[in-house]
Amino acid sequence: YIRFTMKALGDYTKRLGELTPGTRVILDGPLGLFIEETSQNDKLLFIAGGIGITPIRSMIGDIMRRQKNIIMIYAARTVDDIAFRKEFELFQAKQPFPIYYVLSTPTEGYESGFLDREKLVRLVPDFFERDVYLCGPPPMMAATVENLKGLGFKNVNLHYEMFSF
């Protein structure tokens, strides 16, 4: 089956909800190299910001079948902005893996603020042994890439998906 998850950011995405059953569409993709096969390690770190969780959710669902060592960090504004939360809880019930939610709005029981170097090192001390898959808003991605590189992380183990806004 085909599943679409999007955020209404422009004319195109705002109108997709108006499609009715039976409307003819043309689908293209998926495209790019944001795929597990590009990883060099069996240990993976997924970092998502906002709606950037969509390709990561898809990858984790697939990777779960192979029981790889995964960790996920998901940055969102508030608890209500966490997409796929129930699905990730179902994944964890089948194969537990750490998920860290980092919220912009301070909320008891959650990490808060930005995903900085301190949080990366504290939450995922073995990040050097992992391939990192990153997707989110451009400023968050740029800061995360800068933080990883500042910690000495290798480019070959960094994979990211850019959404155009």
C-alpha positions in Angstrom: 0.0 0.0 0.0 1.0 3.6 -0.3 0.9 6.0 2.6 1.4 9.8 2.5 2.4 11.8 5.5 3.0 15.5 4.9 2.8 18.9 6.5 0.8 21.6 4.6 3.6 24.0 3.9 2.7 25.4 0.5 0.0 25.4 -2.2 0.7 21.9 -3.3 0.7 20.2 0.1 -2.2 22.2 1.4 -4.4 21.0 -1.5 -3.5 17.3 -1.3 -6.2 16.8 1.3 -8.8 17.9 -1.2 -8.2 14.8 -3.4 -11.1 12.5 -3.6 -11.1 8.7 -4.1 -10.8 7.9 -7.8 -8.7 10.9 -8.7 -5.9 9.9 -11.1 -2.5 10.7 -9.9 1.1 10.1 -11.0 3.6 8.9 -8.4 7.3 9.1 -8.7 9.9 7.8 -6.3 11.2 7.1 -3.8 14.4 8.7 -5.0 17.7 9.4 -3.5 20.2 7.6 -1.2 18.4 8.1 2.1 18.3 4.3 2.5 19.7 1.8 5.0 21.9 0.2 2.3 24.2 3.3 2.4 25.2 2.5 6.0 28.6 1.3 6.9 27.6 0.0 10.4 25.1 -2.3 12.0 24.4 0.4 14.6 22.2 3.3 13.4 21.2 6.6 14.9 18.1 8.3 13.5 17.7 12.1 14.2 14.5 13.7 13.1 13.1 17.2 13.5 9.3 17.9 13.1 7.8 16.3 9.9 11.3 15.1 9.0 10.3 12.0 11.0 8.4 10.7 7.9 11.3 9.0 6.0 12.8 7.9 9.3 9.5 6.2 10.4 9.5 4.3 7.1 13.1 3.2 7.5 12.7 2.1 11.1 9.6 0.1 10.3 11.7 -1.8 7.6 14.9 -2.1 9.7 13.0 -3.5 12.7 12.5 -6.7 10.7 16.3 -7.2 10.7 16.7 -6.5 14.4 19.5 -3.9 14.0 20.8 -1.8 16.9 18.9 1.5 16.5 18.5 4.7 18.6 16.2 7.6 17.6 16.2 11.2 18.7 13.2 13.2 17.7 13.0 17.0 18.1 9.6 18.6 18.2 8.0 21.7 19.5 5.6 20.1 22.0 4.3 16.6 23.0 1.3 17.2 20.7 3.7 17.7 17.7 5.2 14.2 18.0 4.1 12.3 14.9 3.8 8.5 14.9 4.2 8.2 18.6 1.8 5.3 18.9 3.5 3.5 16.0 6.9 3.9 17.7 5.5 2.5 20.9 4.2 -0.5 19.0 7.7 -0.9 17.5 9.3 -0.7 20.9 6.9 -3.4 22.3 8.2 -5.8 19.6 11.8 -4.8 19.8 12.8 -2.2 22.4 15.1 0.6 21.3 15.8 4.0 22.9 13.8 7.0 21.7 14.7 10.4 23.0 12.2 13.2 22.5 13.7 16.7 22.6 11.0 19.3 22.9 11.4 23.1 22.3 8.8 23.7 25.0 10.2 22.5 28.4 8.0 19.6 29.5 8.5 17.4 32.5 9.8 14.0 31.6 11.3 15.1 28.3 14.6 16.5 27.1 14.2 20.2 26.2 16.0 22.8 24.2 18.0 22.2 21.1 19.8 19.0 20.1 23.3 20.2 20.9 26.7 18.5 21.3 26.1 17.8 25.0 22.8 16.0 24.3 24.4 14.0 21.4 27.2 12.8 23.6 25.1 12.1 26.6 22.2 10.4 24.9 24.2 8.4 22.4 27.7 8.0 23.8 28.6 5.4 21.1 27.5 7.7 18.2 31.0 7.3 16.6 30.1 3.6 16.0 26.9 4.4 14.2 25.6 5.6 10.9 23.5 8.7 11.4 20.3 9.4 9.4 19.1 13.0 9.7 16.0 14.7 8.4 14.3 17.9 9.6 14.0 21.6 9.1 17.1 23.1 7.4 18.3 25.1 10.5 18.1 22.1 12.7 19.9 19.9 10.2 22.7 22.4 9.7 23.2 22.8 13.4 23.2 19.0 13.9 25.7 18.4 11.1 27.9 21.1 12.5 27.7 19.5 16.0 28.5 16.1 14.6 31.5 17.3 12.6 32.7 19.4 15.5 32.8 16.2 17.6 34.9 14.5 14.8 32.1 12.5 13.2 33.0 11.2 9.7 31.0 12.4 6.6 30.9 8.9 5.2 28.6 7.8 8.1 26.3 10.8 7.8 23.2 10.5 5.6 20.5 13.2 5.3 17.3 14.0 3.5 16.5 17.6 2.6 13.0 18.8 2.3 12.6 22.0 0.3 10.5 24.7 1.9 
